[in-house]
Amino acid sequence: MGAKGYLFAELTVHDHEVFYHEYMEKVRPILESWEANFLISSNSPEVIEGKRLVPRVILLEFSTLKKARDFYYSEEYQSIIQLRFDASVAHLYIMEGCAG
């Protein structure tokens, strides 16, 4: 079995209405169509090293790194990404990994 692809996001949401009621409602079906799995979705991560303040983290799993990258650059996701830009500030990472 090949390595999986992951999208990790650190977010600061400043417009909860847009983020949770517009962006999230639109992104969920897109993620489902890409067979992405929410592994982590937390509004209370505990930073135990460093001084970085991270109010929200998300970790998505895809079957491959290519699929994670293709999702991000897909027409479907790019058509709604401005909602996230308008409602939050984020650091996003795409990476390859494997279980174990």
TIMI-2910 file (N, C-alpha, C, CB; in pm, 1 decimal, decimal comma, always signed):
<rs>
+----------+----------+----------+----------+----------+----------+----------+----------+----------+----------+----------+----------+------+
!      n_x !      n_y !      n_z !     ca_x !     ca_y !     ca_z !      c_x !      c_y !      c_z !     cb_x !     cb_y !     cb_z ! resn !
+----------+----------+----------+----------+----------+----------+----------+----------+----------+----------+----------+----------+------+
!    +84,3 !   -118,3 !     +0,0 !     +0,0 !     +0,0 !     +0,0 !    +88,8 !   +124,5 !     +0,0 !    -95,9 !     -0,1 !   +122,4 !  Met !
!    +57,8 !   +221,0 !    -85,6 !   +138,0 !   +341,5 !    -99,1 !   +113,7 !   +441,3 !    +12,5 !   +110,4 !   +406,2 !   -230,8 !  Gly !
!   +197,1 !   +543,0 !    +12,4 !   +186,7 !   +648,3 !   +112,9 !    +61,5 !   +731,7 !    +89,8 !   +311,6 !   +737,8 !   +110,7 !  Ala !
!     +3,6 !   +776,1 !   +197,3 !   -116,1 !   +861,0 !   +190,7 !    -73,5 !  +1006,9 !   +175,7 !   -205,2 !   +842,5 !   +317,9 !  Lys !
!   -169,3 !  +1089,6 !   +138,0 !   -147,4 !  +1233,1 !   +129,2 !   -228,7 !  +1303,2 !   +236,4 !   -184,4 !  +1286,2 !    -10,7 !  Gly !
!   -172,7 !  +1409,4 !   +292,8 !   -237,9 !  +1480,7 !   +401,6 !   -238,4 !  +1629,9 !   +373,7 !   -168,6 !  +1451,3 !   +534,9 !  Tyr !
!   -344,3 !  +1693,5 !   +416,5 !   -353,2 !  +1839,0 !   +415,7 !   -373,3 !  +1880,5 !   +560,8 !   -470,6 !  +1891,5 !   +322,1 !  Leu !
!   -277,7 !  +1956,9 !   +612,7 !   -281,8 !  +2003,1 !   +751,0 !   -300,9 !  +2153,5 !   +749,1 !   -152,2 !  +1963,4 !   +829,2 !  Phe !
!   -396,2 !  +2202,3 !   +827,2 !   -425,1 !  +2346,0 !   +831,8 !   -423,9 !  +2397,0 !   +974,4 !   -560,2 !  +2376,1 !   +766,8 !  Ala !
!   -360,9 !  +2512,0 !   +993,2 !   -367,8 !  +2587,8 !  +1118,0 !   -445,3 !  +2714,4 !  +1084,1 !   -222,7 !  +2620,2 !  +1177,9 !  Glu !
!   -555,8 !  +2736,8 !  +1153,2 !   -643,9 !  +2847,1 !  +1116,3 !   -677,1 !  +2938,5 !  +1233,7 !   -771,2 !  +2793,0 !  +1057,4 !  Leu !
!   -694,4 !  +3063,5 !  +1200,3 !   -755,7 !  +3159,8 !  +1290,7 !   -880,6 !  +3209,9 !  +1219,7 !   -656,9 !  +3278,5 !  +1328,2 !  Thr !
!   -994,6 !  +3171,9 !  +1270,9 !  -1122,6 !  +3209,3 !  +1209,7 !  -1167,9 !  +3341,7 !  +1270,9 !  -1231,4 !  +3097,2 !  +1230,7 !  Val !
!  -1190,0 !  +3441,6 !  +1186,7 !  -1234,5 !  +3572,6 !  +1237,5 !  -1377,7 !  +3605,2 !  +1196,0 !  -1141,1 !  +3682,7 !  +1187,9 !  His !
!  -1432,7 !  +3531,0 !  +1102,4 !  -1573,5 !  +3548,5 !  +1065,7 !  -1639,9 !  +3410,8 !  +1074,5 !  -1589,0 !  +3611,3 !   +920,2 !  Asp !
!  -1690,8 !  +3379,1 !  +1192,4 !  -1747,6 !  +3247,2 !  +1219,2 !  -1869,1 !  +3218,3 !  +1131,8 !  -1786,0 !  +3235,9 !  +1365,5 !  His !
!  -1949,9 !  +3317,4 !  +1105,6 !  -2069,7 !  +3299,1 !  +1024,2 !  -2031,9 !  +3251,2 !   +884,1 !  -2150,5 !  +3430,2 !  +1016,2 !  Glu !
!  -1940,8 !  +3319,9 !   +819,2 !  -1899,4 !  +3281,4 !   +683,7 !  -1826,8 !  +3147,3 !   +685,8 !  -1808,8 !  +3390,0 !   +621,8 !  Val !
!  -1735,2 !  +3129,2 !   +780,7 !  -1655,1 !  +3006,9 !   +783,2 !  -1741,3 !  +2883,3 !   +806,2 !  -1548,5 !  +3016,2 !   +891,2 !  Phe !
!  -1822,6 !  +2886,8 !   +911,2 !  -1897,1 !  +2766,9 !   +948,8 !  -2028,1 !  +2747,7 !   +872,0 !  -1926,5 !  +2771,2 !  +1094,9 !  Tyr !
!  -2091,0 !  +2857,2 !   +828,0 !  -2222,2 !  +2844,1 !   +764,8 !  -2219,4 !  +2859,4 !   +613,1 !  -2315,4 !  +2945,2 !   +822,4 !  His !
!  -2109,5 !  +2907,9 !   +559,4 !  -2098,7 !  +2916,3 !   +413,3 !  -1987,1 !  +2824,5 !   +363,1 !  -2072,3 !  +3062,6 !   +368,8 !  Glu !
!  -1864,9 !  +2852,2 !   +406,8 !  -1750,4 !  +2773,7 !   +358,7 !  -1763,7 !  +2625,4 !   +394,4 !  -1620,4 !  +2829,4 !   +417,1 !  Tyr !
!  -1785,8 !  +2592,9 !   +520,1 !  -1790,8 !  +2452,4 !   +562,2 !  -1905,9 !  +2378,3 !   +495,3 !  -1804,4 !  +2442,7 !   +714,4 !  Met !
!  -2019,2 !  +2444,5 !   +477,3 !  -2132,1 !  +2378,6 !   +409,7 !  -2099,3 !  +2346,8 !   +264,5 !  -2257,3 !  +2466,9 !   +416,3 !  Glu !
!  -2017,6 !  +2430,2 !   +201,3 !  -1981,4 !  +2407,0 !    +61,8 !  -1863,1 !  +2312,3 !    +46,7 !  -1950,0 !  +2537,9 !     -5,2 !  Lys !
!  -1770,8 !  +2315,0 !   +142,1 !  -1651,1 !  +2232,5 !   +127,3 !  -1676,6 !  +2085,4 !   +160,2 !  -1540,8 !  +2286,0 !   +215,9 !  Val !
!  -1768,2 !  +2057,0 !   +250,8 !  -1791,9 !  +1916,5 !   +290,0 !  -1826,2 !  +1825,8 !   +171,7 !  -1904,5 !  +1909,8 !   +391,8 !  Arg !
!  -1923,1 !  +1862,9 !    +85,1 !  -1951,5 !  +1774,1 !    -28,4 !  -1833,7 !  +1761,5 !   -125,7 !  -2073,2 !  +1824,6 !   -103,4 !  Pro !
!  -1754,5 !  +1866,9 !   -137,7 !  -1636,4 !  +1859,7 !   -224,5 !  -1536,3 !  +1760,6 !   -165,7 !  -1570,9 !  +2000,5 !   -241,6 !  Ile !
!  -1513,2 !  +1769,5 !    -34,6 !  -1422,6 !  +1674,5 !    +31,6 !  -1473,4 !  +1531,6 !    +17,2 !  -1406,9 !  +1709,7 !   +180,6 !  Leu !
!  -1603,2 !  +1512,1 !    +30,0 !  -1660,4 !  +1378,3 !    +13,4 !  -1636,0 !  +1325,6 !   -127,2 !  -1810,8 !  +1380,0 !    +43,3 !  Glu !
!  -1649,4 !  +1410,7 !   -226,4 !  -1628,6 !  +1365,9 !   -364,3 !  -1482,5 !  +1328,5 !   -390,5 !  -1672,5 !  +1474,7 !   -461,9 !  Ser !
!  -1389,1 !  +1384,6 !   -312,5 !  -1247,0 !  +1352,3 !   -323,6 !  -1207,2 !  +1240,5 !   -226,6 !  -1162,2 !  +1477,3 !   -297,2 !  Trp !
!  -1306,3 !  +1185,4 !   -156,1 !  -1285,5 !  +1077,3 !    -59,1 !  -1184,6 !  +1114,8 !    +49,2 !  -1238,9 !   +951,7 !   -130,8 !  Glu !
!  -1190,8 !  +1239,7 !    +92,7 !  -1104,0 !  +1287,1 !   +200,7 !  -1162,7 !  +1246,3 !   +335,2 !  -1085,7 !  +1441,0 !   +193,8 !  Ala !
!  -1077,0 !  +1213,1 !   +428,0 !  -1119,2 !  +1178,5 !   +563,6 !  -1071,8 !  +1285,0 !   +660,7 !  -1065,2 !  +1040,0 !   +604,8 !  Asn !
!  -1164,8 !  +1337,2 !   +742,2 !  -1127,6 !  +1428,5 !   +850,6 !  -1066,2 !  +1343,5 !   +961,7 !  -1252,6 !  +1511,5 !   +903,2 !  Phe !
!   -936,7 !  +1354,9 !   +983,2 !   -872,8 !  +1284,5 !  +1094,4 !   -873,9 !  +1369,2 !  +1220,4 !   -729,2 !  +1246,3 !  +1058,3 !  Leu !
!   -857,7 !  +1499,8 !  +1202,6 !   -859,9 !  +1593,0 !  +1315,7 !   -933,7 !  +1718,5 !  +1273,3 !   -715,5 !  +1627,4 !  +1364,3 !  Ile !
!  -1019,6 !  +1765,7 !  +1359,7 !  -1086,1 !  +1894,3 !  +1343,7 !  -1109,3 !  +1946,0 !  +1484,9 !  -1221,9 !  +1882,6 !  +1260,9 !  Ser !
!  -1025,6 !  +2040,5 !  +1528,1 !  -1030,1 !  +2083,3 !  +1667,6 !  -1021,3 !  +2234,7 !  +1680,6 !   -917,7 !  +2018,2 !  +1745,9 !  Ser !
!  -1104,2 !  +2287,2 !  +1767,9 !  -1098,3 !  +2428,9 !  +1801,9 !  -1022,2 !  +2451,6 !  +1932,6 !  -1239,4 !  +2486,6 !  +1812,5 !  Asn !
!   -955,4 !  +2348,4 !  +1981,6 !   -883,2 !  +2364,4 !  +2109,1 !   -752,0 !  +2286,0 !  +2112,2 !   -971,7 !  +2319,7 !  +2225,1 !  Ser !
!   -665,5 !  +2305,9 !  +2011,1 !   -536,4 !  +2237,8 !  +2017,6 !   -451,2 !  +2296,1 !  +2130,5 !   -462,1 !  +2249,4 !  +1882,6 !  Pro !
!   -373,3 !  +2212,5 !  +2193,7 !   -285,5 !  +2256,3 !  +2302,4 !   -143,3 !  +2265,8 !  +2248,5 !   -292,8 !  +2158,3 !  +2424,9 !  Glu !
!    -89,4 !  +2385,1 !  +2243,9 !    +48,8 !  +2404,5 !  +2200,9 !   +137,0 !  +2377,1 !  +2322,5 !    +72,8 !  +2550,5 !  +2142,7 !  Val !
!   +223,0 !  +2276,1 !  +2314,1 !   +307,0 !  +2240,5 !  +2429,3 !   +452,5 !  +2282,7 !  +2410,6 !   +300,6 !  +2090,7 !  +2454,0 !  Ile !
!   +489,2 !  +2325,2 !  +2291,4 !   +621,6 !  +2382,1 !  +2266,9 !   +607,2 !  +2500,3 !  +2173,3 !   +718,8 !  +2276,2 !  +2207,7 !  Glu !
!   +684,0 !  +2603,8 !  +2197,5 !   +679,1 !  +2722,4 !  +2113,8 !   +573,9 !  +2820,5 !  +2162,8 !   +651,3 !  +2683,9 !  +1969,9 !  Gly !
!   +572,9 !  +2936,5 !  +2100,2 !   +482,0 !  +3043,2 !  +2142,6 !   +372,2 !  +3069,1 !  +2041,5 !   +559,0 !  +3170,6 !  +2166,7 !  Lys !
!   +357,1 !  +2979,2 !  +1946,8 !   +258,5 !  +2997,3 !  +1841,4 !   +117,3 !  +2978,4 !  +1897,0 !   +284,5 !  +2899,2 !  +1725,7 !  Arg !
!    +28,2 !  +3069,3 !  +1864,9 !   -112,5 !  +3059,0 !  +1902,8 !   -189,4 !  +3002,3 !  +1783,7 !   -170,7 !  +3198,4 !  +1947,0 !  Leu !
!   -243,4 !  +2883,1 !  +1801,1 !   -315,9 !  +2815,6 !  +1693,9 !   -455,5 !  +2782,0 !  +1744,6 !   -240,7 !  +2686,8 !  +1646,3 !  Val !
!   -556,2 !  +2861,3 !  +1707,1 !   -691,3 !  +2837,9 !  +1759,3 !   -766,3 !  +2720,2 !  +1696,6 !   -771,8 !  +2960,4 !  +1740,3 !  Pro !
!   -730,1 !  +2679,5 !  +1573,0 !   -803,1 !  +2569,7 !  +1507,5 !   -705,3 !  +2491,6 !  +1420,2 !   -923,5 !  +2624,0 !  +1421,6 !  Arg !
!   -715,8 !  +2359,9 !  +1425,8 !   -635,8 !  +2274,7 !  +1337,7 !   -726,1 !  +2172,8 !  +1269,3 !   -523,3 !  +2203,2 !  +1417,0 !  Val !
!   -686,7 !  +2138,1 !  +1147,5 !   -758,2 !  +2037,9 !  +1069,4 !   -653,5 !  +1948,9 !  +1002,8 !   -853,8 !  +2104,4 !   +962,7 !  Ile !
!   -677,5 !  +1819,2 !  +1004,6 !   -593,2 !  +1725,0 !   +932,4 !   -683,8 !  +1638,6 !   +845,7 !   -507,5 !  +1637,5 !  +1030,4 !  Leu !
!   -662,5 !  +1647,8 !   +714,5 !   -738,1 !  +1568,9 !   +617,6 !   -647,7 !  +1462,5 !   +558,6 !   -797,1 !  +1658,6 !   +505,9 !  Leu !
!   -702,8 !  +1344,2 !   +536,6 !   -627,4 !  +1235,1 !   +476,4 !   -685,4 !  +1203,3 !   +338,6 !   -629,6 !  +1109,4 !   +567,4 !  Glu !
!   -596,4 !  +1186,1 !   +242,1 !   -631,9 !  +1146,8 !   +106,0 !   -558,3 !  +1017,9 !    +73,1 !   -597,3 !  +1259,4 !     +2,9 !  Phe !
!   -603,9 !   +945,7 !    -26,1 !   -542,4 !   +816,9 !    -59,1 !   -398,4 !   +831,5 !   -108,3 !   -625,1 !   +745,8 !   -164,5 !  Ser !
!   -366,0 !   +946,1 !   -168,2 !   -229,4 !   +970,0 !   -216,9 !   -195,7 !  +1118,0 !   -202,9 !   -214,1 !   +924,2 !   -365,4 !  Thr !
!    -66,9 !  +1148,3 !   -210,9 !    -23,0 !  +1288,0 !   -210,1 !    -77,7 !  +1360,5 !   -333,2 !   +132,1 !  +1296,9 !   -206,3 !  Leu !
!    -76,6 !  +1293,9 !   -447,3 !   -128,7 !  +1355,4 !   -569,7 !   -275,4 !  +1393,2 !   -553,0 !   -112,0 !  +1260,1 !   -689,2 !  Lys !
!   -353,1 !  +1307,5 !   -489,8 !   -495,7 !  +1336,7 !   -471,3 !   -515,3 !  +1456,7 !   -378,9 !   -568,9 !  +1213,6 !   -414,1 !  Lys !
!   -432,5 !  +1467,6 !   -275,1 !   -440,6 !  +1583,8 !   -185,4 !   -409,6 !  +1712,2 !   -261,8 !   -343,2 !  +1567,7 !    -66,0 !  Ala !
!   -305,0 !  +1707,6 !   -341,9 !   -265,3 !  +1825,8 !   -420,2 !   -371,3 !  +1857,0 !   -525,7 !   -127,1 !  +1803,4 !   -487,9 !  Arg !
!   -420,3 !  +1753,4 !   -594,0 !   -522,5 !  +1775,3 !   -696,8 !   -650,6 !  +1833,3 !   -637,3 !   -553,7 !  +1644,2 !   -769,2 !  Asp !
!   -687,9 !  +1788,3 !   -517,0 !   -804,1 !  +1846,1 !   -449,0 !   -783,7 !  +1996,3 !   -430,6 !   -827,9 !  +1777,2 !   -311,9 !  Phe !
!   -669,7 !  +2034,4 !   -372,7 !   -646,8 !  +2175,6 !   -341,7 !   -656,7 !  +2262,4 !   -467,8 !   -508,9 !  +2193,8 !   -275,7 !  Tyr !
!   -599,4 !  +2216,9 !   -576,8 !   -597,4 !  +2295,8 !   -699,8 !   -717,5 !  +2270,5 !   -790,6 !   -471,4 !  +2267,1 !   -775,6 !  Tyr !
!   -811,0 !  +2187,4 !   -747,3 !   -927,1 !  +2154,8 !   -830,0 !  -1016,1 !  +2276,7 !   -852,3 !  -1007,9 !  +2042,5 !   -765,6 !  Ser !
!  -1086,1 !  +2274,9 !   -962,4 !  -1180,2 !  +2381,9 !   -994,3 !  -1287,7 !  +2393,0 !   -885,8 !  -1245,2 !  +2357,3 !  -1132,2 !  Glu !
!  -1333,0 !  +2277,1 !   -834,8 !  -1438,6 !  +2277,4 !   -732,3 !  -1392,3 !  +2351,0 !   -606,5 !  -1479,8 !  +2132,7 !   -696,8 !  Glu !
!  -1271,3 !  +2317,7 !   -559,5 !  -1223,6 !  +2381,2 !   -436,3 !  -1186,2 !  +2526,8 !   -460,6 !  -1103,2 !  +2304,8 !   -379,8 !  Tyr !
!  -1120,7 !  +2553,8 !   -570,1 !  -1080,6 !  +2692,0 !   -599,3 !  -1202,0 !  +2783,3 !   -613,5 !   -996,3 !  +2697,2 !   -727,3 !  Gln !
!  -1317,7 !  +2727,6 !   -651,7 !  -1438,1 !  +2809,5 !   -667,5 !  -1494,1 !  +2858,5 !   -533,4 !  -1544,7 !  +2730,3 !   -741,3 !  Ser !
!  -1454,3 !  +2795,9 !   -422,6 !  -1504,3 !  +2839,1 !   -290,9 !  -1394,0 !  +2887,4 !   -197,5 !  -1578,9 !  +2725,5 !   -224,7 !  Ile !
!  -1269,2 !  +2879,9 !   -240,0 !  -1157,8 !  +2910,9 !   -150,4 !  -1161,4 !  +3055,4 !    -99,6 !  -1026,3 !  +2885,3 !   -221,4 !  Ile !
!  -1217,6 !  +3145,9 !   -177,8 !  -1224,4 !  +3285,8 !   -135,2 !  -1306,3 !  +3301,0 !     -7,2 !  -1284,6 !  +3372,4 !   -246,4 !  Gln !
!  -1405,9 !  +3215,5 !    +12,5 !  -1482,5 !  +3219,0 !   +137,8 !  -1390,8 !  +3195,4 !   +257,6 !  -1595,4 !  +3113,4 !   +135,5 !  Leu !
!  -1299,8 !  +3097,6 !   +244,2 !  -1204,8 !  +3070,9 !   +353,6 !  -1108,9 !  +3187,3 !   +370,7 !  -1126,0 !  +2941,1 !   +327,4 !  Arg !
!  -1060,2 !  +3241,5 !   +259,5 !   -971,0 !  +3357,5 !   +267,5 !  -1038,8 !  +3474,9 !   +338,2 !   -926,1 !  +3399,9 !   +127,0 !  Phe !
!  -1166,6 !  +3495,9 !   +308,2 !  -1240,6 !  +3607,6 !   +367,3 !  -1270,7 !  +3585,9 !   +515,5 !  -1370,3 !  +3629,2 !   +291,9 !  Asp !
!  -1282,2 !  +3459,9 !   +558,0 !  -1327,1 !  +3429,7 !   +694,1 !  -1215,3 !  +3389,2 !   +789,7 !  -1428,2 !  +3320,8 !   +689,4 !  Ala !
!  -1094,5 !  +3366,8 !   +737,3 !   -988,5 !  +3315,8 !   +823,9 !   -850,5 !  +3349,5 !   +769,2 !  -1002,1 !  +3165,1 !   +840,8 !  Ser !
!   -752,1 !  +3327,0 !   +853,6 !   -611,4 !  +3332,4 !   +815,1 !   -558,0 !  +3192,9 !   +841,4 !   -529,9 !  +3444,5 !   +895,1 !  Val !
!   -479,9 !  +3139,3 !   +748,0 !   -438,4 !  +2999,9 !   +762,9 !   -295,8 !  +2976,9 !   +716,2 !   -531,9 !  +2909,5 !   +686,3 !  Ala !
!   -237,1 !  +2872,2 !   +771,8 !   -116,5 !  +2809,7 !   +719,0 !   -160,7 !  +2670,6 !   +675,1 !     +2,7 !  +2805,0 !   +826,5 !  His !
!   -138,6 !  +2636,0 !   +548,7 !   -175,1 !  +2504,3 !   +497,4 !    -49,9 !  +2431,4 !   +452,7 !   -276,0 !  +2515,8 !   +381,0 !  Leu !
!    -50,1 !  +2302,8 !   +478,6 !    +62,8 !  +2217,6 !   +440,3 !     +5,1 !  +2094,5 !   +369,9 !   +150,6 !  +2176,6 !   +566,2 !  Tyr !
!    +68,2 !  +2054,4 !   +260,8 !    +35,8 !  +1927,4 !   +196,6 !   +159,1 !  +1841,3 !   +212,6 !     -5,3 !  +1945,0 !    +44,1 !  Ile !
!   +138,0 !  +1717,8 !   +257,7 !   +252,1 !  +1629,6 !   +284,6 !   +215,7 !  +1484,9 !   +261,8 !   +302,2 !  +1648,4 !   +427,0 !  Met !
!   +319,8 !  +1407,2 !   +243,8 !   +303,5 !  +1263,3 !   +228,2 !   +334,8 !  +1196,5 !   +361,6 !   +395,3 !  +1207,8 !   +114,6 !  Glu !
!   +266,0 !  +1089,3 !   +388,6 !   +291,0 !  +1016,8 !   +512,5 !   +238,0 !   +876,8 !   +502,7 !   +228,7 !  +1088,1 !   +631,0 !  Gly !
!   +265,6 !   +800,1 !   +604,7 !   +213,5 !   +663,5 !   +609,5 !   +185,7 !   +627,8 !   +755,4 !   +314,0 !   +561,7 !   +544,5 !  Cys !
!    +94,3 !   +537,0 !   +773,6 !    +60,8 !   +492,8 !   +909,0 !   +173,0 !   +405,3 !   +963,0 !    -73,9 !   +415,9 !   +910,7 !  Ala !
!   +200,3 !   +422,8 !  +1092,0 !   +295,8 !   +335,3 !  +1157,7 !   +436,9 !   +369,9 !  +1148,0 !   +282,1 !   +207,4 !  +1109,2 !  Gly !
+----------+----------+----------+----------+----------+----------+----------+----------+----------+----------+----------+----------+------+
</rs>
